[in-house]
Every structure is written in structure tokens, then in C-alpha cells.
Amino acid sequence: MTDRRGNEPPRKGGSGRGTPPRSTPSRPSPATDRTRATPQRPESTRERLLRQAREQEAAQRAQAEPRRPVKKAVAKKAVAKKAVAKKAVAKKAVAKKAAPAKRVPPRDGRPVPRRTGTEGGPRRAPAKKTAAKKSTARKRPPQNRPQPRPKKPREKKPPRTLKLGRSTLRLRLTFGVMAFVLSLFAGRLVLLQGVDPDSYALAASKENSKPYVLHASRGSITDRNGVEFSVTEDTVRITADPKQTKPVAQQLVAILAPKLEGKVTRAELLTKLSGTGRFVKLADKVSPQTWNEINAQIKAGNKELAKQNKGKPQLEKAPALIGVYTEADPTRSHPNGSIAATVVGVTGDDGKGKSGLEYGLNSKLSGQDGKAVYEVDRNGNKIPNANHTVEEPRPGVGVQLTLDSDLQWVAEKRIQEAVQKYHASGGTVIVTEVKTNQILAMANYPSFDPNGKWKLGDLNNPALERTYEPGSVQKVVTMAALADAGLIDLNTKLKVPGTIKLPGGRVKDHWDHGDLNLTIAGVIAKSSNVGTIMAAQQMRIPTFVKYLHDFGFGEPTGLNFPGESKGRLMAGDEWPEMTRANVAFGQGLSVNAVQEASAVNAVANGGVYVPPQLVRNWIEPNGSLTPAETAPPRRVVSEKAAKEVATMMEAVTAEKGTAPQAAIDGYLVAGKTGTAQQVDSACGCYQKWATSFAGFAPADNPRFVVYVVLHDPTGARGGGFQGGPVFRDVMSFALQKYAVPPTGAKQQNVPITW
């Protein structure tokens, strides 16, 4: 049986199969057959199917890779095309499987037997290999086949790049952005040069300029004779640039420390000069003389360093002493130290008043600061000869007070001695000129040195800020009101008991006694509380209250002094009887020292009340004087009534009066003592005391009033022996300095008893 392969054509002249027999070539020798090259065998059906399967798998992998997104329509068409192609390939594969295999003529011209599942059986189509059949498939015997073609290496696809699109679109976009930016610049240029060029030019000049404050000269404060209490001195503030001073800090400390002793320590200087930053303050209020000495030493040190550095390489040269500067720092100086310190006051580090007249008159004294604007470089340094503007400062107005510095000094010394002698908490002396009520002295103790160190508690002025109950000095006002109303005169006689009963309690004198036959002058001379109440009961309470207001009680003094207290006077004129009785002899109301002195001054001035005056003239920057305005005087009692009260007061300084210590040889002196209980704020009860003495001289032609008050003296108390000597010494000095001659008048022989 002849074996045929696949779809071979029938042989010609064969064994009755209708095909011509093939010509059988001669078979080469085995040796020749082994050595000849094997011709390329045609691709079998199995190999073709395997190749197609591999191509399909490659196509599927290529489709699985991410591709650039396309439009939906294009994507749908591509998917449809791929599906059609896939179906066509599958149909071809099925058709080829089903078609009979073609016969391939044998290489040696002999017919190829047909393969079957068994030996000699028909050949079946090769089945697809699967993973399950690999292990059980029958291995074919090795055949003399050509070597398989080597697999071509898979070409790596180039990385996908971003497609920029068309160049025309890019150019249009670029030109659009450029046009928008240029339009912004053009609009800004129009705004700068056409719409509002001045404001932008001003802003630019501000960035390149630096303002400097030109401090106005503060007005001076002097006494009535031009003696300076407070003046402004041109001092400087010493500053440094630590970036420059750090390399030479030790050398600079050696120069600065001795000159700035008391203002800054060596350790503080070293810390500041070797610190960080570009600015540090070393000392304030340094006198120009001290700075000149410091500057001279720095220059001398730099000259010495220049000699030492001569010929040395740049890196070996010692650094120069630089980085120390000054700036204007005017200071307030008090040439007379503590004299009138509580009145004049002080200024703070900012140059503004903190107390006293420095504070109360700050707006007039300060003036108005000026300003200079200079062009500066990038480092803030002033450019020489560059544009600059200067607004000159306006100096402050000076103040000439009514105080007399000599009399002020005497009053301060005497009140200090009295306070220390009687261990009082404080004391005040007021000296006024009778006709004008100008205050010649306003002395307080304790005081302070404005040129030294002080505390905030030292800055008050007790003469105007501290109030107290005046005591028996107030009887002068009560008697003047009664005399003016015609209710008493020098011939008035009273039988005065030791105590008097009133609605609300009893009142007694400061000494125990039975019934006394006293004249009205005797009531003043003995300072009888009971006798004063008996006399005051003759006047209606509303009338009495009116007289008190006319004398200035319960009202501001008009000095406009900062912190002044107007005292306390019961409101209205419907007082209880006990209140009227207490106020009549100096209890139940509170006053300040200037108020009480001004009331006594009205009696000395013939019954005319003149508001007190502390500022005499304003000193203009050009040196001219402008008188200060004062409130008009007013008559409170008649001249006759004032004379009668003055006569009553003369008996006080007589030998049998309560204050013979206040008498002055050669002068007729009128006075009145006062000893009053004071309310202790700790308990709200009467537990403290105030002793006082008020008087004027010469009594027949008064020139000065002196009022003395001691707060909380210890031990024995009495206005006569505690305040009388202070009055005598201060009044004697005033009479001598102003050359007031004795009048030669003798004390009138006015009876004090009957």
C-alpha cells in the first residue's frame, strides 16, 4: 500500500488510482544523504495556526496598552474594524482546519504514505495543545527538520510624548499673553504719569528721605526777680552701633565708664557695646562738656592706633574706635535745687511735665517742635547738599512766678526745722503780699530734689492738694462776718461758760474753766470755742454760709494748679445747729492752706478779698513780659469790720494772749492760733491734730500775711508755741528784705475781760 502525504496530487501511472506514476529518482548513498543541506521545508498547517495564535496574542497585548484618548466616533470605528478583522481571521483558521491537507511531493520522488492514528492509518489534523494534554501527548520521533528560526528581539516602543498641537495656536496664545501684560504696564504708566503723578512722587521722596525732630526750647520758670527755678539745658543722648563697637568694646568702655559714672555701670556698657543690632542707648542727659571730653579721648585713641597700624598688612591692623554717636536730648535743670520744687514740679524723660506747674502749664512751656527732612542714602545717612526742608521750632513761653526765691528758701528751712522738732508728718508756710494777694512763698516739707532721684509720692504740693480742718484760725472769718453784720463790736461782752449744750451734744473749750466774763477781743485772745459759738448764734445760718463762700471756702482758689482740692463745705444753707457751731470755731469744714491764708489776707486788706496769684507774667520768646490775667477782687466785709477784727487779733500776740512767741520787736503784729482735731482715715474718727498760726504785720498797715500749719505734731500741741516762732522768723525776714519800716504804733489797750 502506497503512503501519501496530505493533499498530494495523484501519481501518474500509479497503481490504478488514476494518477500518472512519478519518476523515481535514484536514491543517494547514505553518506551523501547525511552530508547534503536540508532544504527549507514548507510551513505546515500546525505551525501556521500556532503563528497566527501568537500574532493574535500580540495584537491583544498591544490593544491592552494605554493609548492616547481619541474621539468617541473614531474609537468606535476602530473597535468595529478590529472585531471584523478578528472574525475574518477566525473564519480563515476554521476553513483551513476543515480543508484537506495538500499533498507534498516527497523529496526522493517516492510516494509519501498517509499517516493515521495507528500504524498505516489515515493522518488526522493536529489538535491544539493544552496545558492538560502536554504531559500525556505522545512524542513524535525526531525528524530531520530544519532548525527553528531565532526569535526576533521585541522592539521597544519609544516613550509617548505630549503633542503640542499646531504651531499657529501656540503663536496666537503667546501673542495674547504678551498683549495682556503690556496692557497692564501701559495702564500703570498712564496712572503714574497722567492721573496722579504728585502723590506717587511724594511717596517716592518719602522712601528716600528721613525726618528729624527739631525740639522746641521749653520755656523757663523764674521767680519774681528773674531767678531761675527751672530751665532747659542742651544735653545729649549717647548712643552706639553694636555692629561697629563690638570689636573695640573693651577700649570704649575704658573711655566711657569714668565719664558716665552714675548713669551706667561698666558691665552694662560692655553688654551694650558688644551686643547685637544696630542701635543701643548708652546714657541720657549727658552735658555737652562731658561729651566733648569723651569725643576728645576717642580721637586721641584713634591717632595712637593709626601710628601702631602704620606699615602693617591690612589684616593685622587694629580696628579704629568707631560706632559711638550722640543725638539732641534737652534736659530740664533746676539751678536752685529743691527750692520751690513742689510748686514748680518736674518733667519726664519725654520732656513733658509730670507735676506742679511743669504739668499744669505744659502747653505754654513746651512750645511746638519743628521738623527737618533730609534725603538719605540706602544706609540712612544724610546726603550732603541734597534737597531738604526745615520747619523751625517755636520756643515755649516762659513763666515768671510771684514767688521770691530768697523768702521761699527761708520759709522752707523754718518749716523743715519745725516738722523735725515736733515730729510732724508735714508742714506748710504761705506768705502773701496783702494788697495783691500774690504768693511770695509756698513752702512744703517734706520736699525733694528735682535734680536727683525722686518718687511719685514726692511730687504732690500739700499747700494746695492737702485739706484739713483749720481750727481756731477760722474764728477770724467768723468774727469778721459778725462785725460786718453789726452783731458784734469791740465793746461786746459775753459771759462764757465752760461748756455749751447744743442739739446733738455739748461743746467745751480747750481748757477747763467756769464762767468767764470775756469781751469779744477776749474771746479771740483766749481762743474760746464756747464764746465764738455764742456770738455766731446771733446770725442766721444762710447768712453765715454766704459769708463763708464770699471768703473763698468750698471754692477753687483760681490758681488752676494741677491736683488742687477745693476743700469741703457742707452743701446748702440749711445746716443743723451743731454744724454751724463747729464751723464757727474751725471744725466741720476742710480747707487747703492757700484758701485759709487768702481769707486772713482779706481781713488784713481792709475787707477786700483778692483771689490768690501765683503766675505774675508770661515771658515771650523775645524776652518781653505779658502780665497774667487775674480774677477781680471783691469786698466781703466792711473796712470798719476788718479793722475791728485786726484789733482783736493784736491781743493774741500780747503777753496775755495765746501766742506771745509770734511778736516781733518794733512791729505791731496781729495773729490767731489754731489747734484742730483731724479725722484719721484709718478709723474714720478724730484721732490726729493740726496746729497753725496766721498773722499779718504791721498790724496797723499790713504788708504781708504769713500762715503756718503743722500736720500731726506729737507731744504737747499748740499753734502759739509751735507755729508762732516759724511765723516770727519768716515775717521778720520779709519785712527786712522789702525794707518795711516799723510804724511805731503801739498796741491798743483793748480789754479782754469785763
Secondary structure, 3 states (H helix, E strand, C coil): CCCCCCCCCCCCCCCCCCCCCCCCCCCCCHHHHHHCCCCCCCCCHHHHHHHHHHHHHHHHHHHHCCCCCCCHHHHHHHHHHHHHHHHHHHHHHHHHHHCCCCCCCCCCCCCCCCCCCCCCCCCCCCCCCCCCCCCCCCCCCCCCCCCCCCCCCCCCCCCCCCCCCCHHHHHHHHHHHHHHHHHHHHHHHHHHHHHCHHHHHHHHHHHCEEEEEECCCCCCEECCCCCEEEEEECCEEEEECHHHHHHHHHHHHHHHHHHCCCCCCHHHHHHHHCCCCCCEEEEEEECHHHHHHHHHHHHHHHHHHHHHHCCCCHHHCCCCCCCEEEEECCEEECCCCCCCHHHHCCECCCCCECCHHHHHCHHHHHCECEEEEEEECCCCCECCCCCEEEECCECCCEEEECCCHHHHHHHHHHHHHHHHHCCCCEEEEEEEECCCCEEEEEEEECCCCCCCCCCHHHCCCHHHHCCECCHHHHHHHHHHHHHHCCCCCCCCEEEECCEEEECCEEEECCCCCCCEEEEHHHHHHHCCHHHHHHHHCCCCHHHHHHHHHHCCCCCCCCCCCCCCCCCECCCCCCCCHHHHHHHHCCCCCEECHHHHHHHHHHHHCCCEECCCECEEEEECCCCCEEECCCCCCEECCCHHHHHHHHHHHHHHHCCCCCCHHHCECCECCEEEEEEEEEEECCCCEEEEEEEEEEEEECCCCCCEEEEEEEECCCCCCCHHHHHHHHHHHHHHHHHHHCCCCCCCCCCCCCCCEC
